[in-house]
Amino acid sequence: MGLMGLEWMFISVILGALLRLLQIFSFAENPCLYFKNKNSFVKSILENCPILTSPFKPTLLWGKSGHFQTVVHVLMGKVKPKWPDSKRFHIKMPDGATMSYDLFDPHEEGEKAQFTLALCPGLANSSECTYLRRFSGHAQQHGYRVAILNHLGALRSETLTSPRVFTYGGTDELSVMIDHLKGQYPHTKIIMVGFSMGGNIVTKYLGENPTHQNDILCGVAVCQGFEINHAKNLFVQWSNLRRVYTYLMTLNMRRLLSRHKHLLFSKEAQKLFGCFKEDCVFNATSLYDIDENYSCIRAGYKSAHDYYKDSSSAYYLNNIQVPMLFVNALDDPVCPPDLLKYPREYVEKTDNCIFITTKHGGHLGFFEGGVLVPECITWLDRVIIEYADGVASVYLKGEHPSQTIAVKQVEELSEREIIIDNSENDSREVTLRKREVNQEFTFERAVIDKEVEDKEKRDTLKRGEIIQQATSIVQ
């Protein structure tokens, strides 16, 4: 084979690999929807969310590649557009840590202003991430109030006040934000939205305590892994370059820890939590290594396996009673399809819950439209807002599951009382007879009191005999 032949073979291999990576010839498809049954709530959601039954059309040249979707999502995070105005709240927690969240008011005061979208970001993210700011601006335009949690240590402009940092399944900060929101807006109804690891936290928060579901209209979890031990075993594989993504996430966590090293690795911290292998943490190539040598010690667990198990939302799913929406892409290079059995099994046995999978989208990408440059608002942004609109519409009509359940309970109680009143048995006859005797006795006593005006006559034997006779009848 000549030199030209080798060059053409090399070019052909490169082009073939590029075409395979870009998935140019892959067709756009409708999302796959999973739910238990098409009850009135699910039907209303599908009617209000036409996007769920329409094809998702990724950006033409690169949008059908999960890798490109994911990478573009990360790179767009490096671009800093003009941020919408917000208010930042700082709240001191019992252990000395200071949590914070940003609040964005709706652009116009309307009926949707009574609803608040509470967002929980992904791993080591904050309200300053582009994808969260972009979504919050989109939600504000649709009339919603938005609150975004800032994970501990994630804001570059703020320092930690306690030797504690973000944990995968820790719901303390989210719980504080929700309670504070309820205090600020007592009548607000909350729609919770979690992205990636934030989806795991939202799901776990709702399932770990029944009171956490009070005033929560629904939950939305996007691109989460559900069972972290299961995910950890997949993250170390080279399939679909997953090991590379794990390493990049590990570098991000190492940078975060290094930024607060003076507090997190101080002598005071080691007195509180015990000694740990600092070199192993900063030389780690996977999140599991960091957690084995740092996070599980800080959280008080004997091993990273126990830490992951307690942090995984999969074990709390069955406790959730509010409507849920789960969204995952099948080409997500971070959360592989093997992890999607958990939401699918859950929605197939739980009312009012929907699980969506898309053929394309990557990890938190879901860019759509255009040939090379995508639309500013992603498909995922539109899905969340349409779903929120659907749930809000159902609530305003008084047909939300929480409202219909309350009405049903009242109806069942009334029906139970009717059944008791209509029961044809001896006990009912006895009750009616006692009522008649009491009425007769009351009447007789009124007649006697009217006829006898002084104390001597009321104390006569005749009245005593009448009372004794009436009493014996009642008994």
C-alpha positions as CSV (number, residue, x, y, z in Angstrom):
1,M,0.0,0.0,0.0
2,G,1.4,3.4,-1.0
3,L,1.8,6.5,1.1
4,M,-1.3,8.0,-0.4
5,G,-3.3,4.9,0.5
6,L,-2.1,5.1,4.2
7,E,-3.1,8.8,4.3
8,W,-6.6,8.1,3.0
9,M,-7.0,5.2,5.4
10,F,-5.9,7.4,8.3
11,I,-8.3,10.2,7.1
12,S,-11.1,7.6,6.8
13,V,-10.5,6.3,10.3
14,I,-10.6,9.9,11.7
15,L,-13.7,10.8,9.8
16,G,-15.4,7.5,10.9
17,A,-14.6,8.1,14.5
18,L,-15.8,11.7,14.2
19,L,-19.1,10.7,12.6
20,R,-19.6,8.1,15.3
21,L,-18.8,10.6,18.0
22,L,-21.1,13.2,16.5
23,Q,-23.9,10.7,15.8
24,I,-24.8,12.7,12.7
25,F,-27.1,10.1,11.3
26,S,-29.0,9.5,14.5
27,F,-32.6,10.6,14.2
28,A,-34.4,12.9,16.7
29,E,-37.2,11.1,18.6
30,N,-40.0,11.8,21.1
31,P,-39.0,11.4,24.8
32,C,-40.0,8.1,26.3
33,L,-42.5,8.5,29.1
34,Y,-43.1,6.1,32.0
35,F,-45.9,6.3,34.6
36,K,-48.2,4.0,36.5
37,N,-51.5,5.1,34.9
38,K,-52.9,8.0,33.0
39,N,-55.0,9.4,35.9
40,S,-56.5,12.9,35.9
41,F,-53.3,14.5,37.2
42,V,-51.0,12.8,34.6
43,K,-53.5,13.6,31.8
44,S,-53.5,17.3,32.9
45,I,-49.7,17.4,32.9
46,L,-49.5,15.9,29.4
47,E,-52.1,18.3,28.1
48,N,-50.2,21.3,29.6
49,C,-46.8,20.0,28.5
50,P,-46.8,19.4,24.7
51,I,-43.0,19.4,24.8
52,L,-43.2,15.9,26.4
53,T,-44.9,14.4,23.4
54,S,-42.9,16.2,20.7
55,P,-39.5,15.3,19.2
56,F,-36.4,16.6,21.0
57,K,-34.3,18.1,18.2
58,P,-30.7,18.6,19.3
59,T,-28.4,21.1,17.6
60,L,-27.7,19.6,14.2
61,L,-23.9,19.3,13.9
62,W,-23.0,18.2,17.5
63,G,-26.2,18.0,19.6
64,K,-26.7,14.2,19.0
65,S,-23.5,13.4,20.9
66,G,-23.8,13.1,24.6
67,H,-20.2,14.1,25.0
68,F,-20.6,17.3,23.1
69,Q,-23.8,18.1,24.9
70,T,-22.0,17.6,28.3
71,V,-18.8,19.5,27.3
72,V,-20.8,22.5,25.8
73,H,-22.8,22.6,29.1
74,V,-19.5,22.9,31.0
75,L,-17.9,25.4,28.7
76,M,-20.9,27.6,28.7
77,G,-20.5,27.7,32.4
78,K,-17.2,29.6,31.8
79,V,-19.1,32.4,30.1
80,K,-20.4,35.1,32.5
81,P,-23.5,36.9,31.1
82,K,-25.2,39.7,32.9
83,W,-26.8,38.3,36.0
84,P,-30.3,39.1,36.9
85,D,-30.8,41.0,40.2
86,S,-31.1,38.9,43.3
87,K,-31.1,39.0,47.0
88,R,-28.7,36.8,49.0
89,F,-29.6,35.4,52.4
90,H,-27.0,34.1,54.9
91,I,-28.2,31.8,57.7
92,K,-26.0,30.5,60.6
93,M,-26.4,26.8,61.3
94,P,-26.1,25.1,64.7
95,D,-22.6,23.7,63.9
96,G,-21.3,27.2,63.0
97,A,-21.5,26.7,59.2
98,T,-23.1,29.6,57.3
99,M,-25.4,28.6,54.4
100,S,-26.7,31.0,51.8
101,Y,-29.2,31.1,49.0
102,D,-30.1,33.6,46.3
103,L,-33.6,34.8,45.7
104,F,-34.9,36.1,42.4
105,D,-38.3,37.8,42.3
106,P,-40.7,37.3,39.3
107,H,-40.6,40.0,36.6
108,E,-44.3,40.5,36.9
109,E,-46.7,40.0,39.9
110,G,-49.3,37.5,38.8
111,E,-51.0,34.3,40.0
112,K,-47.7,32.4,39.5
113,A,-46.0,34.6,42.0
114,Q,-47.5,32.5,44.7
115,F,-45.3,29.6,43.6
116,T,-41.6,29.4,44.3
117,L,-39.1,27.2,42.4
118,A,-36.4,26.0,44.9
119,L,-33.3,24.9,43.0
120,C,-30.6,22.6,44.3
121,P,-27.4,22.8,42.1
122,G,-25.1,20.0,41.1
123,L,-21.9,18.9,42.7
124,A,-20.0,21.9,44.2
125,N,-22.1,24.3,42.2
126,S,-23.8,27.6,43.3
127,S,-26.2,30.2,42.1
128,E,-23.4,31.8,40.1
129,C,-23.3,28.9,37.6
130,T,-24.5,29.9,34.2
131,Y,-27.0,27.2,33.7
132,L,-28.8,28.1,36.9
133,R,-28.8,31.8,36.2
134,R,-30.1,31.1,32.7
135,F,-32.9,29.0,34.0
136,S,-33.8,31.4,36.8
137,G,-34.1,34.2,34.3
138,H,-36.4,32.0,32.1
139,A,-38.5,31.2,35.2
140,Q,-38.7,34.8,36.2
141,Q,-40.1,35.7,32.8
142,H,-42.8,33.1,33.3
143,G,-43.8,34.7,36.6
144,Y,-42.1,32.5,39.1
145,R,-40.1,33.3,42.2
146,V,-36.8,31.4,42.2
147,A,-34.5,30.4,45.1
148,I,-31.1,28.8,44.4
149,L,-29.1,27.1,47.1
150,N,-25.4,27.7,47.3
151,H,-23.5,24.6,48.4
152,L,-21.1,25.2,51.2
153,G,-17.7,26.3,49.9
154,A,-18.9,26.7,46.3
155,L,-19.0,30.5,46.2
156,R,-15.5,32.0,45.5
157,S,-16.5,35.3,47.1
158,E,-17.3,33.8,50.5
159,T,-15.3,31.8,53.0
160,L,-16.5,28.9,55.2
161,T,-17.3,29.6,58.8
162,S,-17.1,26.0,59.9
163,P,-14.8,23.1,58.9
164,R,-17.7,21.4,57.1
165,V,-18.2,21.3,53.4
166,F,-20.8,20.1,50.9
167,T,-21.8,16.4,51.1
168,Y,-23.6,14.3,48.4
169,G,-26.7,13.4,50.5
170,G,-26.6,16.2,53.0
171,T,-30.0,17.9,53.2
172,D,-29.3,20.3,56.1
173,E,-28.7,23.4,54.0
174,L,-31.7,22.6,51.7
175,S,-33.9,22.1,54.7
176,V,-32.8,25.5,56.1
177,M,-33.5,27.2,52.8
178,I,-37.0,25.7,52.5
179,D,-37.9,26.7,56.1
180,H,-36.6,30.2,55.6
181,L,-38.6,30.5,52.4
182,K,-41.8,29.4,54.2
183,G,-41.1,32.0,56.9
184,Q,-40.6,34.8,54.3
185,Y,-43.6,33.7,52.2
186,P,-46.0,31.8,54.5
187,H,-48.5,31.1,51.7
188,T,-46.1,30.1,49.0
189,K,-46.2,26.7,47.4
190,I,-42.9,25.2,46.5
191,I,-41.7,23.3,43.4
192,M,-38.4,21.7,44.1
193,V,-35.9,21.2,41.3
194,G,-32.5,19.4,41.6
195,F,-29.8,19.1,39.0
196,S,-27.4,16.1,38.9
197,M,-26.2,15.6,42.5
198,G,-28.8,18.2,43.5
199,G,-31.5,15.9,42.1
200,N,-30.3,13.2,44.5
201,I,-30.4,15.7,47.4
202,V,-33.9,16.9,46.5
203,T,-35.2,13.3,46.2
204,K,-33.6,12.3,49.5
205,Y,-34.9,15.4,51.3
206,L,-38.5,14.7,50.3
207,G,-38.3,11.0,51.2
208,E,-36.3,11.1,54.5
209,N,-39.0,13.0,56.5
210,P,-42.8,13.2,55.8
211,T,-42.9,16.7,57.1
212,H,-40.6,17.8,54.4
213,Q,-43.4,17.3,51.9
214,N,-45.6,19.9,53.5
215,D,-46.3,22.8,51.1
216,I,-44.3,21.1,48.4
217,L,-46.4,20.8,45.2
218,C,-43.9,18.5,43.4
219,G,-40.3,17.6,42.9
220,V,-38.2,17.6,39.7
221,A,-34.9,15.6,39.6
222,V,-32.7,15.9,36.5
223,C,-29.7,13.7,35.5
224,Q,-29.2,12.1,39.0
225,G,-27.7,8.8,39.7
226,F,-30.0,7.6,42.6
227,E,-27.7,4.9,44.0
228,I,-24.2,6.3,44.5
229,N,-22.4,3.0,45.4
230,H,-23.8,1.5,42.1
231,A,-22.7,4.7,40.3
232,K,-19.3,4.6,41.9
233,N,-18.6,1.1,40.4
234,L,-19.5,2.5,36.9
235,F,-17.6,5.7,37.3
236,V,-14.2,3.8,37.4
237,Q,-14.9,2.1,34.1
238,W,-13.4,3.5,30.8
239,S,-16.7,2.8,28.9
240,N,-18.0,6.0,27.3
241,L,-15.0,7.8,28.7
242,R,-16.7,7.7,32.1
243,R,-13.3,7.5,34.0
244,V,-12.3,10.7,32.4
245,Y,-15.4,12.5,33.6
246,T,-14.9,11.1,37.1
247,Y,-11.3,12.4,37.1
248,L,-12.5,15.9,36.0
249,M,-15.1,16.0,38.7
250,T,-12.5,14.9,41.2
251,L,-10.2,17.8,40.2
252,N,-13.1,20.2,40.8
253,M,-13.6,18.8,44.3
254,R,-9.9,19.0,45.0
255,R,-9.8,22.7,43.9
256,L,-12.8,23.4,46.2
257,L,-11.1,21.7,49.2
258,S,-7.8,23.5,48.4
259,R,-9.5,26.9,48.4
260,H,-10.7,26.3,52.0
261,K,-7.7,24.3,53.1
262,H,-6.7,26.6,55.9
263,L,-10.0,25.8,57.7
264,L,-10.9,22.3,56.5
265,F,-7.5,20.8,57.2
266,S,-6.6,22.9,60.3
267,K,-5.6,21.3,63.7
268,E,-9.0,22.4,65.1
269,A,-10.8,20.4,62.3
270,Q,-8.7,17.3,63.1
271,K,-9.5,17.6,66.8
272,L,-13.2,17.7,65.9
273,F,-13.3,15.0,63.2
274,G,-10.1,13.0,63.7
275,C,-7.1,12.6,61.6
276,F,-7.3,11.9,57.9
277,K,-4.8,11.4,55.0
278,E,-4.4,14.8,53.5
279,D,-2.0,13.7,50.8
280,C,-4.4,11.0,49.7
281,V,-7.2,13.6,49.3
282,F,-5.1,15.9,47.1
283,N,-3.6,13.1,45.1
284,A,-6.9,11.4,44.5
285,T,-7.9,10.5,41.0
286,S,-11.5,9.6,41.8
287,L,-14.2,10.9,44.1
288,Y,-14.2,7.6,45.9
289,D,-10.6,8.2,47.0
290,I,-11.5,11.6,48.4
291,D,-14.5,10.3,50.2
292,E,-12.7,7.3,51.6
293,N,-10.0,9.6,53.1
294,Y,-12.0,12.7,53.9
295,S,-15.8,12.9,53.4
296,C,-16.9,9.8,55.2
297,I,-14.6,10.7,58.2
298,R,-16.1,14.2,58.4
299,A,-19.6,12.7,58.2
300,G,-18.9,10.1,60.9
301,Y,-19.1,7.0,58.8
302,K,-16.9,3.9,59.0
303,S,-16.4,3.6,55.3
304,A,-17.2,5.3,52.0
305,H,-19.6,2.5,51.2
306,D,-21.8,3.3,54.3
307,Y,-21.5,7.0,53.5
308,Y,-22.7,6.5,49.9
309,K,-25.5,4.2,51.0
310,D,-26.9,6.7,53.5
311,S,-26.5,9.5,50.9
312,S,-28.3,7.7,48.1
313,S,-31.9,8.8,47.2
314,A,-32.8,5.3,46.0
315,Y,-33.6,4.2,49.5
316,Y,-36.0,7.1,50.2
317,L,-38.0,7.0,46.9
318,N,-40.9,4.9,48.3
319,N,-41.6,7.5,51.0
320,I,-42.4,10.3,48.6
321,Q,-46.1,11.1,48.2
322,V,-45.9,14.3,46.2
323,P,-45.8,14.2,42.4
324,M,-42.3,13.7,40.9
325,L,-40.8,14.3,37.5
326,F,-37.5,12.5,36.7
327,V,-35.5,13.4,33.6
328,N,-32.5,11.5,32.2
329,A,-30.7,11.2,28.9
330,L,-29.8,7.8,27.6
331,D,-26.5,9.1,26.2
332,D,-25.4,10.7,29.5
333,P,-21.7,9.9,29.9
334,V,-21.8,10.6,33.6
335,C,-25.0,8.7,34.7
336,P,-25.2,5.5,32.7
337,P,-28.5,3.8,31.8
338,D,-27.9,1.0,34.4
339,L,-28.9,3.6,37.1
340,L,-32.2,4.3,35.5
341,K,-33.9,1.2,36.9
342,Y,-34.6,3.0,40.2
343,P,-36.9,5.8,38.9
344,R,-38.6,3.5,36.4
345,E,-39.5,1.0,39.1
346,Y,-40.7,3.8,41.3
347,V,-43.0,5.5,38.8
348,E,-44.5,2.2,37.7
349,K,-45.9,1.7,41.2
350,T,-46.6,5.2,42.3
351,D,-49.4,7.6,41.2
352,N,-48.8,11.1,39.8
353,C,-45.1,10.5,39.0
354,I,-43.5,10.6,35.5
355,F,-40.1,9.4,34.4
356,I,-38.7,10.8,31.1
357,T,-35.8,9.5,29.1
358,T,-34.4,11.1,25.9
359,K,-32.3,9.6,23.3
360,H,-29.9,12.6,23.3
361,G,-29.0,15.3,25.8
362,G,-25.9,14.3,27.6
363,H,-25.4,15.4,31.2
364,L,-27.4,18.6,31.9
365,G,-27.0,19.6,28.2
366,F,-30.2,19.2,26.3
367,F,-29.2,22.0,23.8
368,E,-31.6,22.2,20.9
369,G,-32.1,24.1,17.7
370,G,-29.6,25.7,15.2
371,V,-27.0,24.1,13.1
372,L,-23.9,25.0,15.1
373,V,-25.1,27.5,17.7
374,P,-27.9,26.3,19.9
375,E,-30.9,28.2,21.2
376,C,-30.3,30.2,24.4
377,I,-33.0,28.3,26.3
378,T,-32.4,24.6,26.4
379,W,-35.0,21.9,26.0
380,L,-34.6,21.0,29.7
381,D,-35.3,24.6,30.7
382,R,-38.6,24.5,28.7
383,V,-39.5,21.1,30.1
384,I,-39.2,22.2,33.7
385,I,-41.2,25.4,33.2
386,E,-44.0,23.6,31.2
387,Y,-44.2,21.0,34.0
388,A,-44.3,23.8,36.6
389,D,-47.0,25.5,34.6
390,G,-49.0,22.3,34.5
391,V,-48.7,21.6,38.2
392,A,-49.6,25.2,39.0
393,S,-52.6,25.1,36.7
394,V,-53.8,21.9,38.4
395,Y,-53.4,23.5,41.8
396,L,-55.2,26.7,40.9
397,K,-58.2,24.6,39.7
398,G,-58.2,22.7,43.1
399,E,-57.3,19.4,41.4
400,H,-53.8,18.9,42.8
401,P,-53.4,15.4,44.4
402,S,-52.9,17.0,47.8
403,Q,-56.2,18.9,47.4
404,T,-58.2,16.0,46.0
405,I,-56.9,13.7,48.8
406,A,-58.1,16.1,51.4
407,V,-61.5,16.4,49.7
408,K,-61.7,12.6,49.4
409,Q,-60.9,12.2,53.1
410,V,-63.8,14.6,54.0
411,E,-66.1,12.7,51.7
412,E,-65.1,9.4,53.2
413,L,-65.7,10.7,56.7
414,S,-69.2,12.0,55.7
415,E,-70.0,8.8,54.0
416,R,-68.9,6.8,57.1
417,E,-71.2,9.0,59.3
418,I,-74.2,8.4,56.9
419,I,-73.6,4.6,57.0
420,I,-73.5,4.7,60.8
421,D,-76.7,6.7,60.9
422,N,-78.4,4.4,58.5
423,S,-77.3,1.2,60.2
424,E,-80.3,-1.0,61.0
425,N,-79.3,-2.8,64.1
426,D,-80.2,-3.0,67.8
427,S,-77.7,-0.4,68.9
428,R,-79.4,2.2,66.6
429,E,-82.8,1.3,68.0
430,V,-81.6,1.6,71.6
431,T,-80.0,5.0,70.8
432,L,-83.3,6.3,69.3
433,R,-85.3,5.0,72.3
434,K,-83.0,6.8,74.7
435,R,-83.4,10.0,72.7
436,E,-87.2,9.7,72.9
437,V,-87.2,9.0,76.7
438,N,-84.9,12.0,77.3
439,Q,-87.3,14.2,75.4
440,E,-90.3,12.9,77.4
441,F,-88.4,13.4,80.7
442,T,-87.5,16.9,79.7
443,F,-91.1,17.7,78.8
444,E,-92.5,16.3,82.1
445,R,-89.9,18.2,84.1
446,A,-90.8,21.4,82.4
447,V,-94.5,20.8,83.2
448,I,-93.8,20.1,86.9
449,D,-91.5,23.1,87.3
450,K,-94.2,25.3,85.9
451,E,-97.0,23.9,88.2
452,V,-94.9,23.8,91.4
453,E,-93.7,27.3,92.3
454,D,-92.1,27.0,95.7
455,K,-89.4,24.7,97.1
456,E,-91.7,22.7,99.4
457,K,-93.9,21.4,96.6
458,R,-90.8,20.6,94.3
459,D,-89.5,18.4,97.1
460,T,-92.7,16.4,97.4
461,L,-92.7,12.7,97.0
462,K,-94.8,12.8,93.8
463,R,-92.0,14.7,91.9
464,G,-89.4,12.3,93.4
465,E,-91.4,9.3,92.1
466,I,-91.8,10.8,88.6
467,I,-88.0,11.5,88.4
468,Q,-87.2,8.0,89.6
469,Q,-89.5,6.5,87.0
470,A,-88.1,8.5,84.2
471,T,-84.5,7.7,85.3
472,S,-85.2,4.0,85.4
473,I,-86.6,4.2,81.8
474,V,-83.5,6.0,80.6
475,Q,-81.3,3.3,82.2
